[in-house]
Amino acid sequence: MTLLRNLFILFTIFVIITISLSSCRSIKFIDGDDHILREKTHDHHNMNNLEREFGYDFQAYPSNYFNTILEDNNNLQISGFDKFKNLEDDDEEAKVITINVDSFGAKGDGSTDDTNAFQKAWKEVCSSSTIVNYVVSQNKKYLLKPIKFSGPCKSSITMQIYGTLLASDDTSDYSKDSNHWLLFDSVENLVVGGGVINGNGKTWWQNSCKINKTLPCKHAPTALTFYNCSNLKVRDLKIEDAQQMHLAFERCSSVAVSSLVVSAPESSPNTDGIHITNTQIIQISNSTIGTGDDCISIVSGSQKVTATGIACGPGHGISIGSLGAGNSEAHVSDITVDGAKLSGTTNGLRIKTWQGGSGSASNINFQNVVMNGVKNPIIIDQSYCDQDSPCKEQSSAVQVKNVIYQNIKGTSATNEAINFNCSKNFPCQGILLENVKLLGENGETPKANWNNIDNLTCHNVSPECPK
């Protein structure tokens, strides 16, 4: 009897292994990153037969215990038994710990300096080998002096801001670094999102040389800066009243920015909404920006920048540049603005370069844009000069080439809707306008300026291109 029982058990195990192996042959692939088709009908039928024949309850086991699992990302085939052995490792990878700044003594009352608590919390977050949620509590206002969140860190980090971060308005607090308030430096795999970042910038605006001409011009802090960061997401933030620029990306790569509201008074000086420099592969989407300067500014070293679903105004529009200041070399390429509405801005879609510079701004595409009462809706200015004294005329220039304006419509607040003020020595090259219709605010046809362009192509454009 014992021998028969043992033979029965061995036969059962043999059947189970046979069914598992047959299920491997039933798997088919579909080309693509994340698409795998598993045919389970035959396997399910066999499992039901086994349940009826031997009385086993296979539903009591994980479904992947008896089936082969395909890990598409690494093109590896791992059996259900191997997967089962690694469940403990998977559990370790899935762990997430939460660290709240309040646990480190942050008060969040809007008047107590919480800088030290934020720094202590970050030190613990950055040193963790487990994925971390860095939490800033809701319905609180945390007063902060300049703070640097330094990497590299050991694991992925999500900073979830439910409350408000409020900048100190004491200018002496910025004596060590007058350029930054909140700075993330060399952090990978970071998500920052949630609540409000308030730069408390009124004091800085009042002491700007652009407001008070008797004062010397000097830098003011950028509210939120990401420097040398990669695999970065910034989302669902309200950034307001920055000391100078609101949000800056410098030397970053693989960045996704979405669902931001950036705001400051129209009169606030140099308060760019989003500033991009020396950054590659960045996408900005579904954001509303209204400040005292450019809604988005893209400067040298930036490549593969995409902006979609942008509402801009007030402000100075969407700008590439300025480029080439101080006879410098600048390069910007592969820029796309697709889907934007500009309202009441002092410029629309602008490329601006200083005389004396070198390099290029190329492969730029502006499409599906609506203008509402915009001054200078379409402008390329290769004689840009942002200084009190006149800029001297110079022979060299940043080359502007391969620029497309497609499906642009709306109203101009000035009598000149298109202004191509290109360099005599380095004319703009390869300019295409298609389905562009810009009218005056009373329905009249505005003027256009077409200076120094090689290879201009127009299809269905108003005001008309030169014959």
Stockholm file with secondary structure:
# STOCKHOLM 1.0

chainA/1-467         MTLLRNLFILFTIFVIITISLSSCRSIKFIDGDDHILREKTHDHHNMNNLEREFGYDFQAYPSNYFNTILEDNNNLQISGFDKFKNLEDDDEEAKVITINVDSFGAKGDGSTDDTNAFQKAWKEVCSSSTIVNYVVSQNKKYLLKPIKFSGPCKSSITMQIYGTLLASDDTSDYSKDSNHWLLFDSVENLVVGGGVINGNGKTWWQNSCKINKTLPCKHAPTALTFYNCSNLKVRDLKIEDAQQMHLAFERCSSVAVSSLVVSAPESSPNTDGIHITNTQIIQISNSTIGTGDDCISIVSGSQKVTATGIACGPGHGISIGSLGAGNSEAHVSDITVDGAKLSGTTNGLRIKTWQGGSGSASNINFQNVVMNGVKNPIIIDQSYCDQDSPCKEQSSAVQVKNVIYQNIKGTSATNEAINFNCSKNFPCQGILLENVKLLGENGETPKANWNNIDNLTCHNVSPECPK
#=GR chainA/1-467 SS CHHHHHHHHHHHHHHHHHHHHHHHHTEEECSSSSCEEECCHHHHHHHHHHHHHHCCCGGGSCGGGSSCEEEGGGTEEECHHHHHHTHHHHHHHHCEEEEEGGGGTCCCEEEEECHHHHHHHHHHHHHCSSEEEEEECTTCEEEECCEEEECCCSSCEEEEEEEEEEECCCGGGGSSCSSEEEEEESCEEEEEEEEEEECCTHHHHHTCTTTCTTSCCCCCCEEEEEESCEEEEEESCEEESCSSCSEEEESCEEEEEESCEEECCTTSTTCCSEEEESCEEEEEEEEEEECSSCSEEECTTCEEEEEEEEEECSSSCEEEEEECGGGCEEEEEEEEEEEEEEESCSCSEEEEEETTCEEEEEEEEEEEEEEEEESSSEEEEEEECCSSSCCCCCSCCCEEEEEEEEEEEEEESSSEEEEEECCSSSCEEEEEEEEEEEEETTSCCCEEEEESEEEEEEEEEESCCCC
#=GC SS_cons         CHHHHHHHHHHHHHHHHHHHHHHHHTEEECSSSSCEEECCHHHHHHHHHHHHHHCCCGGGSCGGGSSCEEEGGGTEEECHHHHHHTHHHHHHHHCEEEEEGGGGTCCCEEEEECHHHHHHHHHHHHHCSSEEEEEECTTCEEEECCEEEECCCSSCEEEEEEEEEEECCCGGGGSSCSSEEEEEESCEEEEEEEEEEECCTHHHHHTCTTTCTTSCCCCCCEEEEEESCEEEEEESCEEESCSSCSEEEESCEEEEEESCEEECCTTSTTCCSEEEESCEEEEEEEEEEECSSCSEEECTTCEEEEEEEEEECSSSCEEEEEECGGGCEEEEEEEEEEEEEEESCSCSEEEEEETTCEEEEEEEEEEEEEEEEESSSEEEEEEECCSSSCCCCCSCCCEEEEEEEEEEEEEESSSEEEEEECCSSSCEEEEEEEEEEEEETTSCCCEEEEESEEEEEEEEEESCCCC
//
